[in-house]
Amino acid sequence: MRSGGASAEVIDLSSDDDEEPVPVPSTSTSTSSVAIAIFPSSPRDIKPYELADVKPPLLYPPQPPGCRALVPVKNEDPVPVPLAFEPSESEPPRVLPPPRLCRQFWKSGEYVVARRNPDADAPGGRNRLRINPKFLHSNATSHKWAFGAIAELLDNAIDEVNNGATFVRVNKFTNPRDGNPALLIQDDGGGMDPDALRCCMSFGFSEKQSDAFIGQYGNGFKTSTMRLGADVIVFTQSNKNWAPTRSIGLLSYTFLMETGCDDVLVPTVDYQLDIATASYTQLLRHNQKLFSSNLAILSKWSPFASEAELLEQFDDMGEHGTKIIVYNLWFNDDGDMELDFNSDTKDILITGGEKKVKSNKPEKIAMQNYVANRLRYSLRAYASILYLRVPDNFRIILRGRDVEPHNVVHDLMYRECVLYKPQISGLTELSIITTIGFVKGAPDTDVQGFNVYHKNRLITPFWKVASNSYGKGRGVVGILEAGFIKPTHDKQDFEKSVLYQRLENRLKEMTYEYWGLHCHRLGYDNKALPKASRAQYRAKQIDAGSSPASASHQLLDADIPTSSRTQSNIGLKRNFDALGAITEINKHQTKHRDVIQRKRFSEHKTLTLENDRLRDECLQYEESAKQLTVKEQKLRHQIAEERKKYEELLEELKSLDVKLEIQ
């Protein structure tokens, strides 16, 4: 073992920093004995990652004074608790069967604590708040969808753009212990120093308070990783404060469950760069015993069986970055792994999510392949629209191939920009620009709804706000960024506030307004138009042969019947002598309706000109944003070069100091 500065420890996420230390009975100081004494031990001849196997029974004394080491998160003296116990000769030990971990996520919450630490009954007992390991599972149930959990980890990588990140890599990783697939997510951001890693592994810690970050609650890492698999190991490398460090942390539901822990414990180890030898040495935050204990847990319960194998994971990480490996992935209710790595070597799919209908019709094939239908089971499709604007020089690499951003705005025909000003008391006036149009292929491409983003992140894909039996709104798609309402913790919906209800109502009105003005462009009979215009559009559709064959007669006449038609039908049925009078009434109503429609079209022309002006203004803003982004990247590059020069000068200065000492 190499030695170095201050220790890694098992993090007790619920430990009280004000606890009084408890006397420790004398134990052997050898590394091996410490590793054995961490948790109640027994022979284990089977592989630790075969989760369905029943482990040998754990032996416990009748009234033990404690169950395992508890160490605060902060850099304080460790709070040790007796680690190993000898059974009493007069009374046989109590034997408890170990719990079994179900590999199906929605059934894996049945957690049985093998033994609780009776602090209240022990001498010098302390009042402590505990976090039962079952909370890891219940907390992760906020994610109903596996891709929503992966998106949380992608958000963390996108946030690292502020620290120089240029890519995030998502790939399959083969567990060297058992050969099972695992999920790898790696970025080249700033990484985390030892303290930051402990905050990441704890609940509710977040330094992302500004609008520049997507994350804000300090809970996404725990909910997302535990939703994807039973265990996760984190490798992170940082140069914070010009002090290069490496840290490894393990959050393992399997480890906690099979050892019967009644608190959430996270073993971590840290390393620091020794400038003299240009190698990383152990960073002892407390003492060598705790470091060896944590390293023993990592070697036993992680995919890597030794310290050398753990450190090899830093070889492809460069000078800074973070690598996350989620293993023991969850199964679905059918007993199949939830994430499918085999059906498409360039994608990750939801098992059983793709439900294609065999068809030779091009419009059916186009609809099945459209991003709105594929994003539910294809991670590549979902990631392509996950961010409204992907930062320049940043790449999302999925299974070795870049994810090409898909801007849904480019899929729209007859686009318009609609200005929406939400009324928020106590705040300055906001202006939200919504781009709306018919999706290409409509009405055969039966897609509609709004992609609503928050802080550049997609929250509700193709949110269907308009639904009726007449088919109004078919093919109408919109895109907007709503920063004035808050998303839920899983970032898959918005909180149902008053502002949310107002937005939903306005988007519904927007859909019907757009439909009423443009549905004739797709071949629908738009009764809002003057009769002459309707006949003209109908003739064009017949000549072009583009009248939507898939739309029924009821759909083509999708509107409420006019009162004039109803009155004339009644008059014809009741009294044919009144036909002349009814005809005159119809003519008068038609003339009045034409006047109203001419007025509406005049207003529409004015709005169209205003939309064109706003669109040009938006394009100017986008161009300015691109120029500012390029300038920012140049400045970051200059800072990196100056930082490199500074490091070279620092090394040169140190070498000069050595020469002076020799003289």
TORTILO-916557 format. One record per residue (C-alpha): residue in one letter; x, y, z. Coordinates in steps of 0.001 Angstrom, whole numbers, padded with zeros to 6 digits, always signed. Each point is the difference from the previous one (the first is absolute). Example, Ala and Ser with C-alpha at 12.3 -4.5 7.8 and 13.67 -1.06 7.14 Angstrom:
# TORTILO-916557
A+012300-004500+007800S+001370+003440-000660
# end
This chain:
# TORTILO-916557
M+000000+000000+000000R+001156+003500-000808S-000374+002680+002581G-000861+003658-000274G-002071+002817+001555A-003621-000261+001917S-002539-003288-000492A-002958-001122-001695E-002767-001301+002109V-003272-001817-000139I-002474+002873-000333D-002969-000268+002312L-002533+002130-001853S-002070+000452+003139S+002776+000476+002553D-000238+002774+002555D+003119+002149+000113D-000552+000721+003700E+000169-003621+001108E+002286-000958+002837P+002565-002695-000795V-000609-003456+001375P+002900-002021+001462V+001424-002560-002380P+000933-003466+001257S+003510-001088-000854T+000304-001685-003370S+002834-001057-002231T+001588+002795-001999S+000798-002045-003082T-001647+000993-003238S-001559-003402-000552S-001602-000128+003419V-001466+003442-000466A-001536-001007-003282I-001571-003063+001570A-001306+001874+003013I-001931+002681-001822F-003211-001978-000186P-000998-003361+001474S+001945-002443-002077S-000541-003552-001104P+001420-002238-002735R-001320+000951-003456D+000899-002554-002651I-002351+001333-002672K+000451+003042-002216P-001200+003136+001774Y-001813+001282-003111E-002311-002966-000465L-002753+001883+001744A-002621-002727-000057D+002176-002422+001976V-000596-000369+003727K+003047+000932+002037P+001104-001942+003091P-001647+001109+003244L+001413+002904+002011L+000832-000592+003650Y-000916+002619+002596P+000364+000084+003802P-003134+000429+002108Q+000659+003603+001135P+002842+001584-002015P+001043+003559+000845G+000180+001117-003675C+000143-001226-003573R+002568+001867-002123A+002239+003049-000393L-001809+003312-000266V+002025+002890-001365P-001224+003575-000494V+000179+001567-003420K+002009+003001+001204N+003725-000054+000686E-000331-000771+003685D+001305-002768+002160P-001673-003307-000886V-002742-001336+002250P+000852-003697+000347V-002431-002628+001217P+000907-003598+000898L+000504-001945-003199A+000135-003674+000921F-001586-002037+002759E+000649-003367+001547P-003096-002112+000728S-000667-000771+003628E+000861-003532+001083S-003058-000252+002245E-002499+001033-002651P+000020-001177-003646P+000184+002715-002667R-003179+001168-001714V-000064-001049-003649L-001843+002192-002541P-000410-000865-003669P+001544+002620-002302P-002391+002054-002129R-000401-000712-003703L+000188+002780-002569C-002664-000191-002709R+001347+001101-003389Q-003332+001562-001037F+000069+003684+000964W-003645+000415+001001K+000214-003076+002251S+003428+000629+001562G-001194+002270+002815E-000538-002816+002487Y+003001+000736+002199V+000595-002037+003168V+002451+001355+002559A+001965-002960+001302R+000810+001794+003233R-000422+003545+001296N+002557+001856+002041P-001651+000451+003422D+001639+003359+000756A-002718+000890+002483D+000696-003136+002045A+003773+000164-000222P+002088+001787+002630G+000411+003616-001001G-002788-000368-002585R-000581+002910-002361N-003047+001430-001732R+000613-000232-003750L-002016+000428-003177R+000294-003088-002190I-000573-000431-003731N-001132-003549-000616P+001475-001499-003199K-003560-000647-001171F-000185+003765-000570L+002386-000431-002953H-002673-002033-001765S-003010+002095+001008N+001884+003172-000965A+000776-001443-003439T-003663-000764-000720S-000428+003667-000927H+001357-001099-003392K-002720-001965-001783W+002086-000213-003188A+003569-001298-000345F+000934+002602-002640G-001084+002742+002396A+002614-001321+002440I+002711-000017-002689A-000965+003566-000921E+000789+001071+003585L+003581-001251-000434L+000271+001720-003379D-001137+003239+001688N+002923-000245+002412A+002381-000318-002950I-001602+002961-001799D+000385+002079+003175E+003717-000832-000100V+000322+002053-003205N+000581+002893+002395N+003111-001881+001177G+001305-000765-003479A-001831-003236-000867T+000003-000831-003714F-001761-003384-000075V-002085-002526+001879R+000335-003647-000944V-002806-002543+000552N+000888-003604-000707K-000318-003605+001006F+002497-001269+002573T+000626-003678+000648N+000298-000890+003676P+003303-001901+000336R-001370-001943+002964D-002921-001731-001698G-000033+001200-003634N-003369+001722+000345P-000587+003328-001771A+000212+003248+001941L-000570+003643-000933L+002982+002344-000374I-000353+003812+000032Q+003200+002044-000192D+000814+003678-000519D+003132+002132-000068G-001324+002776+002247G+001723+001435+003036G-000560-003123+002083M-000520-000026+003778D+002468+000369+002825P-000424-002281+003059D-002409+002386+001738A-002095+000520-003126L-000305-003765-000518R-001324-000405+003528C-002577+002725-000604C-000994-001728-003259M-000498-003278+001846S-002021+001718+002751F-003574+001253-000203G-001004+003579-000710F+003439+001532-000589S+000165+002193-003096E+002193+002933-000989K-001991+000574-003221Q-001997+003063+000959S+000292+002180-003108D-002099-000137-003161A+003049-001296-001887F-000536-003491+001446I-002752-002517-000717G+000275-001834+003331Q-001036+001684+003222Y-001349-002464+002578G+003104-002065+000830N-001909-003255-000357G+000272-000931-003675F+003090-002209+000216K-001470-002245+002695T-003470-000321-001551S+001287-000597-003526T+002725-002553+000738M-002141-001991+002420R-002831+000012-002573L+002281-001535-002624G+001793-002610+002086A+000564-001308+003508D+003574+001282+000217V+002155+002852-001309I+003701+000754+000294V+001400+003477-000716F+003535+000877-001116T+000807+003701-000028Q+003169+002007-000554S+000362+003695+000808N+002591+002795-000112K-001867+002305+002355N+002253+002582+001650W+002896-001395-002052A+000010-003136+002157P-000571-003086-002233T-002065-002655+001776R-001730-003245-000878S-002990-001375+001900I-002082-003183-000174G-003422-000423+001606L-002430-002921+000121L-003774+000283+000504S-001155-003607+000144Y-003503-001161+000839T+001286-003576-000254F+002760+000628+002535L-002362+001696+002457M-002674-002648-000324E+002159-003092+000194T+001924+001285+003007G-003200+001061+001778C+000989+003651+000494D-002573+002255+001604D+001651+003187-001309V+001087+001079-003470L+003790-000402-000052V+002205+001049-002926P+003621-001251+000031T+002412+002436-001660V+003757+000187-000554D+002083+002964-001169Y+003406+000484-001606Q+002182+003069-000482L+002777+000763-002467D+003511-000214+001396I+001945+002567-002039A+003342-001497+000943T-000837-003431-001453A-002663+001182-002508S-002285-002756+001295Y-003175-000156+002067T+000256-001090+003637Q-002655-000774+002568L-001635+003045+001590L-000732-000925+003623R-002784+002228+001295H+000102-001784+003381N+002290-003018+000234Q+001292-003011-001898K-002455-002370+001679L-003066+001799-001381F+001543+000281-003442S+000744-003731-000056S-003513-000775+001227N-001626+002003-002775L+002350-001418-002609A-000916-003523+001138I-003709+000778-000444L+000609+001447-003458S+002045-003023-001053K-002685-002394+001218W-003210+001675-001185S+001043+001919-003110P+000761-001467-003439F+003733+000383+000716A+001757-002467+002286S+003134+001969+000932E+001387+003481+000489A+001956-000311-003238E-003164-000806-001973L-001781+002962+001588L+002799+002414-000889E+000113-001286-003593Q-003383+001672-000552F+001738+003398+000093D+002265-000839-002961D-002440+001298-002646M-001286+003003+001973G+002659+002577-000783E+000837+002681+002562H-003546+000504+001271G-003454-001493-000374T-002484-002470+001453K-000842-003598-000869I-003204-001643+001268I-000644-003736-000314V-003484-001250+000906Y-000014-003792+000318N-002429-002713+001041L-002520+001710-002280W-003676-000469+000778F-002336-002396-001794N-003550+000723-001178D-003102-001894+001106D+000609-002669-002652G+003398-000834+001464D+001982+001627-002832M+002652+002658+000501E-001706+003392-000273L+002713+001478-002226D+000579-001786-003308F+003605+000203-001271N-000276-002764-002604S-002764+000958-002458D+001896+003047-001301T+003775+000257+000398K-000144+003799-000441D-002837+000640+002429I-001449-000945+003382L-003652-001045-000091I-002739-000657+002523T-000675-003718-000103G-003411-000638-001559G-000568+003698-000640E+000164-000156-003801K-003380-001065-001381K+000148+000374-003752V-002910-000944-002210K+000992-001657-003270S-001079+002174-002897N+001080+000748-003557K-001543+003472-000011P+002690+002712+000012E-002076+002297+002205K-000371-002724+002651I+003735-000727-000067A+000822+003715+000242M-002329+000400+002963Q+001542-002963+001863N+003504+001360-000580Y-000803+003558+001045V+001781+001183+003145A-003273+000524+001908N-000690-003740-000146R+003587-001272+000313L+001042+002026+003052R-002045-002262+002301Y+002275-002983-000623S+003160+001386-001689L+002560+001887+002075R+001572+001442-003156A-003330+001496-001087Y-000722+001360+003478A+003493+001494+000413S-000259+001684-003411I-002808+002295+001234L+000901+000049+003707Y+001647+003425-000208L-001347+002979-001889R+003522+001282-000639V+002986-002318+000375P+003062+002046+001051D+002537+000591-002743N+002913-002445-000074F-001910-002410+002272R-000744-003555-001115I-002408-002629+001277I+001589-003301-001022L-002324-003000+000177R+001683-003376-000498G+002874+001472-001995R-002045+002271-002291D-000985+003634+000445V-003654+000823+000654E-001097+002499-002638P-002213+002737+001519H-003501-000006-001469N-001704+003399-000095V-003726-000675-000331V-000482+003547-001320H+001559-001159-003274D-002730-002650-000312L-002808+002565-000118M-001905+001376-002995Y-001723+003405-000084R+001854+001094+003123E-001136+002893+002134C+001368+001633+003136V-002548+000797+002676L+000813+002319+002898Y-001319-001056+003404K+000301+002246+003057P-000760-001885+003227Q-001396+002150+002766I+002190-000504+003054S-000641+002231+002991G+003016+001775+001430L+002261-000742-002982T+000960+001941-003072E-001923-000727-003157L+001112-003188-001755S-000273-000761-003691I-000029-003618-001171I+000316-000648-003736T-001675-003188-001206T+000806-001351-003442I-002992-001889-001382G-000778-001749-003275F-001115-003190-001724V+002468-002870+000240K+001255-001219-003363G-002096-002891-001234A-003160+001155+001748P-002726-001102+000163D+001406-003476-000777T+002635+000573+002687D-002452-000002+002881V+002119+001966+002465Q-000975+003045+002005G+000964+001831+003165F+002590+002350+001430N+003622-000612+000941V+000383+002088+003148Y+003547+000675+001226H+001250+001376+003301K+003542+001395+000240N+000750-001528-003406R-001142-003478+001200L-003016-001815-001480I-002651-000635+002667T-003160-000991-001899P+000539-001446-003495F-002985+000466-002345W-002340+001046+002790K-003489-000542-001426V-002096+002876+001317A-002819-000204-002603S-002118-003124-000250N-003394-000286-001671S-002001-002314-002227Y-000015+002379-002959G+003711-000319-000730K+000704+003694+000552G+003669+000516+000804R+001193-003095-001864G+003621+000485-001092V+000479+003304+001899V+003343+000032+001844G+001578+002793+002035I+003283+000711+001795L+000554+002402+002885E+002213+000541+003036A-001968+000604+003199G+002378+001185+002692F-002771+001505+002120I-001424-003328+001254K+001839-002610+002051P+000543-003602-001114T-000551-002970+002272H+003018-001684+001574D+000261-002637-002735K-000146+002756-002674Q-002675-001892-001938D-002890+002352+000780F-000793+003373+001526E-001452+000802+003391K-003760+000476-000352S-000054+003659+001019V-002306+002810-001099L+002614+001114-002537Y+000072-003533-001390Q-003779+000001-000469R+000137+003369-001738L+002716-001224-002340E-001974-003154-000829N-003119+002033-000823R+001948+002458-002146L+001725-002780-001971K-003385-001611-000597E-001384+003286-001330M+003128+000446-002089T-000494-003432-001578Y-003606+000701-000987E+000830+003476-001266Y+002760-001320-002223W-002211-002855-001203G-002802+002405-000881L+002329+002119-002107H+001983-002708-001813C-001816-003359-000018H-001081+000567-003633R+003690-000222-000993L-000130-003709+000821G-003240-000612-001915Y-002512+000537+002785D-003201+001902-000756N+000525+003209+001966K-003429+001580+000522A+001635+003117+001409L+001057+000959-003541P-002225+001829-002519K-001888-002330-002312A+002044+000983-003043S+003280-000693+001800R-001263-003368+001215A-000918-001022-003539Q+003388+001153-001268Y+001943-001990+002587R-002210-003043-000593A+000717+000170-003744K+003736+000248+000664Q-000102-003035+002231I-001909-002011-002592D+002372+001041-002795A+003048-000808+002108G-001537-003251+001215S+001205+000812+003507S-003273-000157+001859P+000718-002070+003098A-001394-003427-000792S+000399-001113+003585A-002398+002703+001222S-003671-000901+000131H-002760+002253-001334Q-000787+001021+003565L+003639+001005+000483L+000119+002032-003223D-003062+001893+001138A+001456+000353+003481D-002031+002861+001392I-003314+000656+001666P-002834+000141-002565T-001119+003540-000838S-003351+001204+001234S-001020+000979-003532R+000362-003576-001231T-002034-001298+002921Q-002742+002568-000551S-000262-000695-003741N-000258-003760+000596I-002782+000511+002530G-001816+002402-002336L+000162-002430-002919K-001381-002802+002104R-002800+001987+001574N-001248+002222-002761F+001270+000217-003569D-001921+003265-000427A+002437+001716+002410L+002992-000867-002200G+000240+003474-001531A+000007+001765+003361I+002616-002331+001413T+002166+000498-003081E-000055+003755+000544I+000972-000480+003644N+002873-002252-001053K+001244+002588-002498H-000068+002700+002653Q+001853-002189+002508T+002574-000986-002629K+000635+003662-000879H+000374+000863+003689R+002359-002932+000525D+002127+001068-002986V+000416+003473+001521I+001133-001548+003272Q+002437-002332-001774R+001535+002856-002003K+000581+001821+003265R+001584-003095+001545F+002293-000499-002970S+001057+003624+000196E+000910-000572+003649H+001753-003208-000983K+002128+001864-002543T+001006+002520+002656L+000920-002789+002414T+001986-001770-002719L+002078+003108-000622E+000597+000344+003737N+001012-003668+000175D+002474+000523-002834R+001502+002932+001829L+000303-001969+003240R+001469-002964-001881D+002697+002222-001491E+000688+001409+003442C+000301-003520+001408L+002469-000932-002711Q+002081+003042+000858Y+000014-000982+003657E+001008-003556-000912E+002858+001291-002128S+001148+002259+002840A-000166-002946+002390K+002176-002079-002345Q+002571+002777-000234L+000082+000359+003779T+000393-003758+000383V+002941-000028-002412K+001558+002859+001928E-000511-001893+003252Q+001674-003094-001425K+002977+002055-001149L+000366+001535+003436R-000209-003421+001629H+002678-001251-002367Q+002227+002949+000884I-000545-000638+003700A+000953-003653-000476E+003187+000989-001822E+000937+002515+002684R-000698-002607+002650K+002292-002430-001789K+002744+002635-000167Y-000472+000667+003695E+000446-003693+000799E+003141-000164-002124L+001446+003052+001768L-000920-001522+003352E+001813-003211-000874E+003003+002004-001163L-000005+001946+003264K-000052-003197+002047S+002910-001409-001985L+001987+003204+000671D-000651-000331+003739V+001396-003524-000077K+003203+001158-001742L+000570+002733+002589E-000247-002523+002827I+002589-002217-001709Q+002450+002887-000284
# end
